[in-house]
Amino acid sequence: MKVLMLNGSCKKEGNTYNALLEIGKQLEKEGIDYEIFQTGSEPVRDCIGCGGCASGKCVYTDDAVNEFVEKARTADGFVFGTPVYYAHPSGRVLSFLDRAFYSGSGAFKFKPGASVAVARRGGTSASFDVMNKYFGISQMPVAGSTYWNIAHGRTPGEVVKDAEGMQTMRNLAKNLAWMMKCFEAGKNAGICHQRLSGSGKDPVHHKYFTAGLFPGRRYDRSDPLRGRRYGVRQGNLKENKNKDRYRGRHLRDGRGFLRTDR
């Protein structure tokens, strides 16, 4: 088993890297391999919502997002690390992960993840909260520690002097390794999520399909979320719209698309 970690700092061996390295050392003791993937110091493009990732990859190839997603497909767990800039994660790591999850969300589903925030002083809790949002929307169990996964340091390498922070990283690694081993044992025993086992369609939501997010793009009908988020119930759209207006339930989802599936 392997954990793929992301260093969201442009500094290759700065404090964020050292926090992730402490996690990696403990993972090795638990019998888990790891890799620290660098976002690097080159510019990272933001997602522009072009829909080109319908092909399975982000259309931008001048950074490492597609490479990261390919590595994620074979990984068993994840740790995303970020430095704190103005009480917030770095812009580069958010742009990087936005595109990675939007273009390759299937590479992350049902795999445990965790995030780490490193700062000189303040803003770690807010940054930690933002980073964890990727897990909740992607059906990823979250590994915790004995404190929030934060550490402190200013100059490169100073974070290793944060004794409590380093202990938090080691405890996180132990918990993540335990979760991964439990998941693996469950799979070996025949316990598997229906989306992984191919056990059939969701009995409630399988009739939903997309109706306009990207022209010509259809999503997996067995996904109970795709239909609710982007689609409408099969049938007469006009009739459903009128019915919703009459009931005072003519709503639109977060992306502005009509929802008639309630």
JOHUFEN-V837429 format. One record per pair of residues at least 4 apart in sequence whose ideal C-beta (glycine too) atoms are under 8 Angstrom apart, sorted by the first residue. I is the first residue (numbers start at 1). J is the second residue. Records with the same first field share a line. If there is no record, write none. Layout:
I: J + J
This chain:
1: 31 + 32 + 33 + 76 + 77 + 180 + 181 + 184
2: 32 + 33 + 34 + 35 + 74 + 75 + 76 + 77
3: 23 + 24 + 27 + 32 + 33 + 34 + 35 + 75 + 76 + 77 + 78 + 79 + 176 + 180
4: 34 + 35 + 37 + 68 + 71 + 72 + 75 + 77 + 78 + 79
5: 20 + 23 + 24 + 34 + 35 + 36 + 37 + 78 + 79 + 80 + 81
6: 36 + 37 + 39 + 68 + 78 + 79 + 80 + 81 + 93 + 96 + 97
7: 12 + 16 + 17 + 20 + 36 + 37 + 38 + 39 + 81
8: 16 + 39 + 80 + 81 + 82 + 83 + 89 + 90 + 92 + 93 + 96
9: 14 + 15 + 16 + 17 + 39 + 81 + 82 + 83 + 90 + 93 + 118
10: 39 + 40 + 41 + 90 + 92
11: 15 + 16 + 17 + 41 + 83 + 156
12: 17 + 38 + 40 + 41
13: 17 + 18 + 156 + 157
14: 18 + 83 + 156 + 157
15: 19 + 83 + 118 + 151 + 153 + 154 + 156 + 157 + 158 + 159
16: 20 + 81 + 82 + 83 + 116 + 118
17: 21 + 36 + 81
18: 22 + 153 + 156 + 157 + 159 + 160
19: 23 + 81 + 116 + 118 + 151 + 159 + 165 + 166 + 169
20: 24 + 36 + 79 + 81 + 116
21: 25 + 36
22: 26 + 160 + 166 + 169 + 170 + 173
23: 27 + 34 + 79 + 116 + 169 + 170 + 172 + 173 + 176
24: 28 + 34 + 36 + 173
25: 29 + 170 + 173
26: 30 + 169 + 170 + 173 + 174 + 177
27: 32 + 33 + 34 + 173 + 176 + 177
28: 32 + 33 + 34
30: 173 + 174 + 177 + 178
31: 177
32: 77 + 176 + 177 + 180
35: 71
37: 64 + 68 + 71
38: 64
39: 44 + 64 + 92 + 93 + 96
40: 63 + 64
42: 63
43: 63
44: 63 + 65 + 92 + 95 + 96
45: 60 + 62 + 63 + 95 + 99
46: 95 + 98 + 99
47: 95 + 98 + 99 + 102
50: 59
51: 213 + 214 + 217
52: 58 + 59
53: 57 + 58 + 59 + 99 + 102 + 103 + 104
54: 214 + 217
55: 59
56: 103 + 104
57: 66 + 69 + 103 + 104
58: 65 + 66 + 69 + 99 + 100 + 102 + 103
60: 65 + 99
61: 66
63: 96
64: 68 + 96
65: 69 + 96 + 99 + 100 + 103
66: 70 + 103
67: 71
68: 72 + 96 + 100
69: 73 + 100 + 103 + 104 + 107
70: 107
71: 75
72: 78 + 100 + 104 + 107 + 108
73: 104 + 106 + 107
75: 107 + 111
76: 111 + 180 + 183 + 184
77: 111 + 112 + 113 + 143 + 176 + 179 + 180
78: 108 + 111 + 112 + 113 + 114 + 140
79: 113 + 114 + 115 + 116 + 172 + 176
80: 93 + 97 + 113 + 114 + 115 + 116 + 131 + 134
81: 115 + 116 + 117 + 118
82: 89 + 90 + 93 + 115 + 116 + 117 + 118 + 127 + 131
83: 89 + 90 + 117 + 118 + 119
84: 88 + 89 + 90 + 117 + 118 + 119 + 120 + 122 + 123 + 124 + 127
85: 89 + 90 + 91 + 123
86: 123
87: 122 + 123 + 126 + 127
88: 123 + 126 + 127 + 130
89: 93 + 94 + 117 + 127 + 130 + 131
90: 94
91: 95
92: 96
93: 97 + 131
94: 98 + 130
95: 99
96: 100
97: 101 + 134
98: 102
99: 103
100: 104
101: 105 + 108 + 134 + 137 + 138
104: 108
105: 109 + 138
108: 113 + 134 + 138 + 140
109: 138 + 139 + 140 + 195
110: 139 + 140 + 141 + 193 + 195 + 196
111: 140 + 141 + 183
112: 140 + 141 + 142 + 143 + 176 + 179 + 180 + 183
113: 134 + 135 + 140 + 141 + 142 + 143
114: 142 + 143 + 144 + 145 + 149 + 172 + 176
115: 128 + 131 + 132 + 134 + 135 + 149
116: 128 + 131 + 149 + 150 + 151 + 169 + 172
117: 123 + 124 + 125 + 127 + 128 + 131 + 149 + 150 + 151
118: 124 + 150 + 151 + 152 + 153 + 159
119: 123 + 124 + 127 + 150 + 152
120: 152 + 153 + 154
121: 152
123: 127
124: 128 + 148 + 150 + 152
125: 129 + 148 + 150
126: 130
127: 131
128: 132 + 148 + 149 + 150
129: 133
132: 136 + 142
133: 137
134: 138 + 140
135: 140 + 141 + 142
136: 140 + 142
141: 179
143: 172 + 175 + 176 + 179
144: 149 + 172 + 175
145: 149 + 168 + 169 + 171 + 172 + 175
146: 167 + 168 + 171
147: 164 + 168
148: 168
149: 168 + 169 + 172
150: 165 + 168
151: 159 + 162 + 165 + 166 + 168 + 169
152: 159 + 162 + 165
153: 157 + 158 + 159 + 160 + 161 + 162
154: 158
158: 162
159: 165 + 166
160: 166
162: 166
163: 167
164: 168
165: 169
166: 170
167: 171
168: 172
169: 173
170: 174
171: 175
172: 176
173: 177
174: 178
175: 179
176: 180
177: 181
178: 182
179: 183
180: 184
181: 185
182: 186
183: 187
184: 188
185: 189
186: 191 + 192
187: 191 + 192 + 196
192: 196 + 197
193: 197
194: 198 + 199 + 200 + 202
195: 222 + 223
200: 222
201: 206 + 221 + 222
202: 206 + 222 + 223 + 224
204: 224
205: 223 + 224 + 227 + 228
206: 221 + 222 + 227
207: 221 + 227 + 233 + 234
208: 221 + 226 + 227 + 228 + 231 + 232 + 233 + 234 + 261
209: 218 + 219 + 221 + 227 + 231 + 232 + 234
210: 214 + 217 + 218 + 219 + 226 + 227 + 230 + 231
211: 230 + 231 + 232 + 237 + 257 + 258
212: 257
213: 217 + 230 + 231 + 255 + 257
219: 223 + 226 + 227 + 230 + 231
220: 226
221: 226 + 227
223: 227
224: 228
225: 229
226: 230 + 231
227: 231 + 261
228: 253 + 259 + 261
229: 253 + 254 + 255
230: 253 + 255 + 257
231: 261
232: 237 + 240 + 258 + 259 + 260 + 261
233: 240 + 260 + 261
235: 239 + 240
236: 240
237: 241 + 258 + 260
238: 242
239: 243
240: 244 + 260
241: 245 + 250 + 258 + 260
242: 246
243: 247 + 260
244: 249 + 250 + 251 + 260 + 262
245: 250
249: 262
250: 258
251: 259 + 262
252: 256 + 257 + 258 + 259
253: 257 + 259
